[in-house]
Amino acid sequence: MTTPVGATAPTDLSDHLWDAVMAGDEHAARDVVLAALDAGTSAESVLLDVIGGVQRRVGAAWASAHIDIAQEHAATAINERVIAALAASAPRPARGLGRVTVACVDGEWHALPARLLAETLTMRGFSVDYLGAQVPTPHLIAHLHRTAPDAVALSGSIATRLPVAHSTISACQAAGEPVIVGGAAFGADGRYARLFGAQAWAPDARTAADRLTRAPLPRPQGAHQPVDDLPHLADQEYSLVARSATSLVASMHAGLSTLPPVTRGHDDQQRRQTAENLTHIVEFLATALYVGEDGLFTEFITWSADVLNARGIPPLAVRAALDLLAAELRDLPRASRLVVAGIGQLDQLR
């Protein structure tokens, strides 16, 4: 990507937009974006490199505890409104590249990546149906039957929604629609997109738009059930863990309360954060059992320990929780092996 003569470099624009967003100044944020357009920076670059870059920076700042969740939500809301201002001001080509439905899988509330793709496709000349966050699969399929798009683009940032994403991909394909997926949930290399049989995967909005612009996605051939892709689910461990998630979390929470060295000195916020993390641990364990990959769980454990540590909660709390979970799951071989792998990952960080 090159910057036109007279335009401001995306890195400089990102810094200006970051300052405005962190100050909670929506008007200043909008002015940064519109001034960039006036100076000759392409609308797509402003959208993906500037606004998208700032949003990634917001996520990193939250993970490192430099901003709290309220600040993250406020920054995201400003970025969403800035995108709307950009979309209203950017030149639009004639539509003629086909119709694409863009949606997040059910339970996925991170809508901004999907919004970035929807606006990029619109700027390139596609007709786009943008359905937003948390789209129930039956409603998505009904929409596809009404509109008959050329492709469905599904976005997923939360890995624990992968089982739902899998069933949604299969449902779209059963309706005759090819699917391109993207977002952090599908893995940095798109391995879960391949596992679930999606027609295409893209690591970001620009790459997805390039793929859809280059040629139509191939139409799905034949029909199959999601379980056909994952024969390891026959052991029922995923179902057992998913169904008992509430009781597992309650047992872990009760167990931690009997270990004063782990929770001594925690304030109310830290206790809430720990309780929330217990739920995530069980959800990621279930998802790892679903996809049959240890790395999904162990990578989450490492990330989770880093996030908690940034909030003053030492990895000892995660380690103790995993010990308690291992005791609960001792009769499930795959689940036990995953928890032990997570414990080993934590021990390597010490």
PLY file of the C-alpha trace (Angstrom):
ply
format ascii 1.0
element vertex 350
property float x
property float y
property float z
element edge 349
property int vertex1
property int vertex2
end_header
0.00 0.00 0.00
1.34 3.44 -0.93
0.28 6.86 0.32
-0.77 9.34 -2.40
1.21 12.56 -2.72
-0.18 15.11 -0.27
-1.86 12.47 1.89
-0.97 11.78 5.50
0.70 8.47 6.27
-1.65 5.91 7.92
0.65 5.62 10.94
0.37 9.37 11.61
-3.38 9.30 11.09
-3.66 6.35 13.47
-1.86 8.29 16.18
-4.21 11.26 15.71
-7.28 9.04 15.73
-5.99 7.14 18.78
-5.60 10.40 20.72
-9.15 11.45 19.82
-10.65 8.07 20.67
-8.84 7.84 24.00
-10.06 11.35 24.84
-13.61 10.25 24.06
-13.87 13.02 21.46
-16.06 11.67 18.69
-16.07 14.95 16.77
-12.26 15.10 16.71
-12.12 11.45 15.63
-14.51 12.13 12.77
-12.51 15.20 11.75
-9.31 13.13 11.55
-10.96 10.65 9.20
-12.68 13.18 6.95
-9.56 15.35 6.74
-7.63 12.28 5.62
-10.12 11.73 2.81
-9.86 15.37 1.78
-6.05 15.09 1.75
-6.18 12.21 -0.73
-5.84 9.13 1.47
-8.00 6.36 0.00
-11.19 5.53 1.83
-10.18 1.87 2.03
-6.85 2.76 3.63
-8.54 5.05 6.16
-11.02 2.29 6.96
-8.65 -0.66 7.26
-5.25 0.82 8.12
-6.31 3.75 10.28
-9.63 2.86 11.95
-8.88 -0.86 11.90
-5.37 -0.24 13.22
-6.68 1.88 16.09
-9.23 -0.80 16.99
-6.49 -3.43 17.17
-4.56 -1.07 19.42
-7.63 -0.70 21.64
-7.84 -4.48 22.03
-4.16 -4.72 22.93
-4.51 -1.90 25.47
-7.37 -3.74 27.16
-5.47 -7.03 27.28
-2.51 -5.32 28.95
-4.82 -3.53 31.44
-3.89 -0.07 30.18
-7.59 0.63 29.67
-10.61 -0.97 31.31
-13.60 -2.63 29.66
-15.71 0.55 29.79
-12.99 2.48 27.96
-12.71 -0.33 25.41
-16.45 -0.23 24.77
-16.47 3.56 24.49
-13.55 3.51 22.04
-15.24 0.83 19.93
-18.47 2.81 19.83
-16.62 5.91 18.61
-14.86 3.88 15.93
-18.20 2.47 14.77
-19.66 5.96 14.40
-16.52 7.17 12.64
-16.93 4.31 10.15
-20.46 5.52 9.49
-19.15 9.04 8.82
-16.50 7.69 6.48
-19.02 5.51 4.64
-21.31 8.49 4.11
-18.46 10.61 2.67
-16.45 8.10 0.64
-17.01 7.84 -3.13
-18.94 4.74 -4.15
-18.38 2.82 -7.37
-21.24 1.45 -9.40
-22.44 -1.86 -7.99
-21.83 -4.83 -10.19
-19.57 -7.32 -8.43
-22.32 -9.45 -6.93
-24.12 -9.72 -3.61
-22.54 -10.77 -0.30
-24.15 -11.37 3.07
-21.82 -10.40 5.93
-22.66 -11.57 9.45
-21.22 -12.63 12.77
-21.96 -16.13 14.05
-24.53 -16.44 16.81
-23.04 -15.42 20.16
-20.30 -13.32 18.56
-20.64 -9.71 19.73
-17.42 -8.34 18.20
-19.08 -6.81 15.15
-16.42 -4.33 14.06
-14.34 -6.79 11.96
-17.46 -7.76 10.03
-18.37 -4.09 9.63
-14.93 -3.36 8.20
-15.41 -6.10 5.60
-18.93 -4.98 4.75
-17.81 -1.40 4.11
-14.75 -2.52 2.13
-16.89 -4.68 -0.14
-19.36 -1.84 -0.61
-16.54 0.55 -1.55
-15.38 -1.93 -4.17
-18.76 -2.29 -5.83
-20.49 -5.22 -4.14
-24.08 -5.15 -2.94
-23.78 -6.02 0.75
-26.29 -7.22 3.32
-24.61 -6.49 6.64
-26.44 -8.33 9.43
-24.18 -7.37 12.34
-23.45 -9.22 15.58
-24.97 -12.39 17.06
-27.05 -13.56 14.12
-29.09 -16.69 14.97
-28.44 -19.34 12.34
-32.13 -19.99 11.47
-32.62 -16.27 10.77
-29.45 -16.16 8.68
-30.61 -19.10 6.58
-34.04 -17.54 6.10
-32.31 -14.37 4.88
-30.21 -16.38 2.42
-33.31 -18.03 0.98
-34.90 -14.60 0.48
-31.88 -12.87 -1.06
-29.80 -15.61 -2.77
-26.38 -13.92 -2.39
-23.27 -14.99 -4.26
-21.41 -15.65 -1.00
-21.72 -15.55 2.77
-18.94 -13.97 4.84
-18.93 -15.11 8.47
-16.89 -13.36 11.14
-15.80 -14.89 14.43
-13.43 -13.46 17.03
-14.35 -15.65 20.02
-12.94 -19.16 19.70
-15.54 -20.61 22.06
-18.15 -19.97 19.35
-16.40 -22.35 16.95
-18.93 -25.18 17.40
-21.71 -22.74 16.45
-19.61 -21.42 13.57
-19.20 -24.97 12.28
-22.93 -25.66 12.28
-23.58 -22.27 10.66
-21.10 -22.95 7.85
-22.75 -26.32 7.21
-26.23 -24.76 7.25
-25.22 -22.09 4.73
-23.70 -24.72 2.47
-26.81 -26.87 2.75
-28.72 -23.83 1.49
-26.40 -23.81 -1.54
-24.30 -20.83 -0.46
-20.48 -20.76 -0.47
-18.86 -19.43 2.70
-15.75 -17.37 3.38
-14.79 -17.00 7.05
-12.40 -14.77 8.94
-11.53 -13.53 12.39
-9.25 -14.62 15.21
-11.52 -17.53 16.17
-10.57 -19.47 13.03
-6.85 -19.49 13.87
-3.97 -17.36 12.65
-3.54 -19.71 9.69
-7.22 -20.47 9.11
-6.90 -24.06 10.27
-10.44 -24.20 11.69
-11.86 -22.81 8.47
-10.27 -25.75 6.67
-11.37 -28.18 9.36
-14.97 -27.04 8.98
-14.91 -27.12 5.18
-15.43 -23.43 4.42
-14.91 -22.50 0.77
-12.36 -19.81 1.72
-10.64 -18.12 4.64
-9.03 -14.72 4.95
-6.88 -13.26 7.74
-8.28 -9.75 7.36
-10.90 -7.68 5.57
-8.63 -6.57 2.71
-7.62 -10.14 1.89
-11.24 -11.29 2.05
-12.30 -8.49 -0.29
-9.45 -9.34 -2.66
-10.55 -12.98 -2.75
-14.18 -12.14 -3.43
-13.21 -9.54 -6.03
-10.89 -11.93 -7.88
-13.46 -14.65 -8.65
-16.71 -16.11 -7.33
-16.42 -18.68 -4.57
-17.13 -22.25 -5.71
-20.59 -23.45 -4.87
-20.74 -26.25 -2.26
-20.96 -29.74 -3.65
-23.12 -32.28 -1.84
-24.26 -32.16 1.77
-22.85 -33.51 4.99
-23.35 -33.21 8.73
-20.86 -31.26 10.88
-19.92 -34.41 12.79
-18.61 -35.90 9.53
-15.62 -33.53 9.80
-14.88 -34.44 13.42
-15.03 -38.19 14.06
-13.34 -37.76 17.45
-16.62 -36.35 18.79
-17.89 -39.92 19.00
-16.32 -40.18 22.47
-18.93 -37.69 23.77
-16.35 -35.80 25.87
-17.20 -32.48 24.26
-20.90 -32.94 25.03
-20.22 -34.05 28.60
-18.00 -31.07 29.39
-20.26 -28.56 27.63
-23.35 -29.80 29.43
-21.67 -29.80 32.85
-19.94 -26.42 32.39
-22.00 -24.64 35.07
-21.33 -27.28 37.71
-17.63 -27.46 36.81
-17.24 -23.70 37.21
-19.11 -23.78 40.53
-16.89 -26.59 41.81
-13.71 -24.75 40.80
-14.93 -21.54 42.41
-15.80 -23.33 45.64
-12.43 -25.07 45.64
-10.51 -21.83 45.21
-12.34 -20.29 48.17
-10.80 -22.99 50.39
-7.29 -22.03 49.27
-6.56 -18.73 51.05
-2.99 -18.43 49.72
-4.40 -18.22 46.19
-6.99 -15.51 46.80
-5.52 -13.62 49.76
-5.53 -9.88 49.16
-7.85 -9.98 46.16
-10.30 -7.10 45.95
-13.87 -7.47 44.65
-12.84 -6.69 41.07
-10.08 -9.30 41.12
-12.45 -11.90 42.55
-14.96 -11.16 39.79
-12.22 -11.39 37.19
-11.13 -14.75 38.56
-14.69 -16.09 38.54
-15.18 -14.92 34.95
-11.94 -16.58 33.94
-13.08 -19.92 35.37
-15.99 -19.86 32.95
-13.67 -19.10 30.05
-11.36 -21.97 31.05
-14.20 -24.50 30.85
-15.54 -23.00 27.61
-12.12 -23.16 25.94
-11.62 -26.71 27.19
-14.94 -27.75 25.62
-14.05 -26.02 22.35
-10.63 -27.68 22.24
-12.36 -31.03 22.70
-14.69 -30.12 19.82
-11.95 -29.24 17.33
-9.55 -31.89 18.65
-6.58 -29.60 19.12
-4.61 -29.14 22.34
-3.11 -25.85 21.20
-6.42 -24.02 21.35
-6.60 -24.68 25.09
-2.94 -24.23 25.99
-2.68 -20.98 24.01
-5.71 -19.65 25.87
-4.19 -20.62 29.21
-1.02 -18.68 28.38
-2.99 -15.65 27.19
-5.29 -15.82 30.20
-2.37 -15.95 32.63
-0.88 -12.86 30.98
-4.18 -10.95 31.13
-4.80 -11.84 34.77
-1.23 -11.06 35.74
-1.63 -7.58 34.22
-4.58 -7.14 36.59
-2.67 -8.19 39.67
-3.86 -11.82 39.71
-0.84 -14.15 39.66
-0.79 -17.32 37.51
-1.01 -19.30 40.78
-4.79 -18.76 40.67
-5.05 -20.28 37.17
-2.76 -23.15 38.19
-4.91 -23.95 41.24
-8.08 -23.79 39.13
-6.65 -26.26 36.63
-5.66 -28.65 39.42
-9.27 -28.57 40.66
-10.59 -29.09 37.12
-8.28 -32.03 36.55
-9.73 -33.74 39.61
-13.27 -33.21 38.30
-12.44 -34.64 34.86
-10.28 -37.60 35.85
-12.69 -40.04 34.13
-12.46 -38.27 30.75
-9.15 -39.15 29.05
-9.05 -36.42 26.38
-10.22 -33.69 28.73
-7.76 -34.77 31.42
-4.90 -34.73 28.94
-5.80 -31.22 27.83
-5.93 -29.90 31.39
-2.57 -31.49 32.18
-1.14 -29.84 29.06
-2.47 -26.51 30.30
-0.82 -27.06 33.68
2.45 -27.85 31.94
2.15 -24.67 29.89
1.74 -22.61 33.06
4.67 -24.33 34.75
6.89 -23.34 31.83
6.02 -19.68 32.46
7.22 -19.75 36.03
0 1
1 2
2 3
3 4
4 5
5 6
6 7
7 8
8 9
9 10
10 11
11 12
12 13
13 14
14 15
15 16
16 17
17 18
18 19
19 20
20 21
21 22
22 23
23 24
24 25
25 26
26 27
27 28
28 29
29 30
30 31
31 32
32 33
33 34
34 35
35 36
36 37
37 38
38 39
39 40
40 41
41 42
42 43
43 44
44 45
45 46
46 47
47 48
48 49
49 50
50 51
51 52
52 53
53 54
54 55
55 56
56 57
57 58
58 59
59 60
60 61
61 62
62 63
63 64
64 65
65 66
66 67
67 68
68 69
69 70
70 71
71 72
72 73
73 74
74 75
75 76
76 77
77 78
78 79
79 80
80 81
81 82
82 83
83 84
84 85
85 86
86 87
87 88
88 89
89 90
90 91
91 92
92 93
93 94
94 95
95 96
96 97
97 98
98 99
99 100
100 101
101 102
102 103
103 104
104 105
105 106
106 107
107 108
108 109
109 110
110 111
111 112
112 113
113 114
114 115
115 116
116 117
117 118
118 119
119 120
120 121
121 122
122 123
123 124
124 125
125 126
126 127
127 128
128 129
129 130
130 131
131 132
132 133
133 134
134 135
135 136
136 137
137 138
138 139
139 140
140 141
141 142
142 143
143 144
144 145
145 146
146 147
147 148
148 149
149 150
150 151
151 152
152 153
153 154
154 155
155 156
156 157
157 158
158 159
159 160
160 161
161 162
162 163
163 164
164 165
165 166
166 167
167 168
168 169
169 170
170 171
171 172
172 173
173 174
174 175
175 176
176 177
177 178
178 179
179 180
180 181
181 182
182 183
183 184
184 185
185 186
186 187
187 188
188 189
189 190
190 191
191 192
192 193
193 194
194 195
195 196
196 197
197 198
198 199
199 200
200 201
201 202
202 203
203 204
204 205
205 206
206 207
207 208
208 209
209 210
210 211
211 212
212 213
213 214
214 215
215 216
216 217
217 218
218 219
219 220
220 221
221 222
222 223
223 224
224 225
225 226
226 227
227 228
228 229
229 230
230 231
231 232
232 233
233 234
234 235
235 236
236 237
237 238
238 239
239 240
240 241
241 242
242 243
243 244
244 245
245 246
246 247
247 248
248 249
249 250
250 251
251 252
252 253
253 254
254 255
255 256
256 257
257 258
258 259
259 260
260 261
261 262
262 263
263 264
264 265
265 266
266 267
267 268
268 269
269 270
270 271
271 272
272 273
273 274
274 275
275 276
276 277
277 278
278 279
279 280
280 281
281 282
282 283
283 284
284 285
285 286
286 287
287 288
288 289
289 290
290 291
291 292
292 293
293 294
294 295
295 296
296 297
297 298
298 299
299 300
300 301
301 302
302 303
303 304
304 305
305 306
306 307
307 308
308 309
309 310
310 311
311 312
312 313
313 314
314 315
315 316
316 317
317 318
318 319
319 320
320 321
321 322
322 323
323 324
324 325
325 326
326 327
327 328
328 329
329 330
330 331
331 332
332 333
333 334
334 335
335 336
336 337
337 338
338 339
339 340
340 341
341 342
342 343
343 344
344 345
345 346
346 347
347 348
348 349
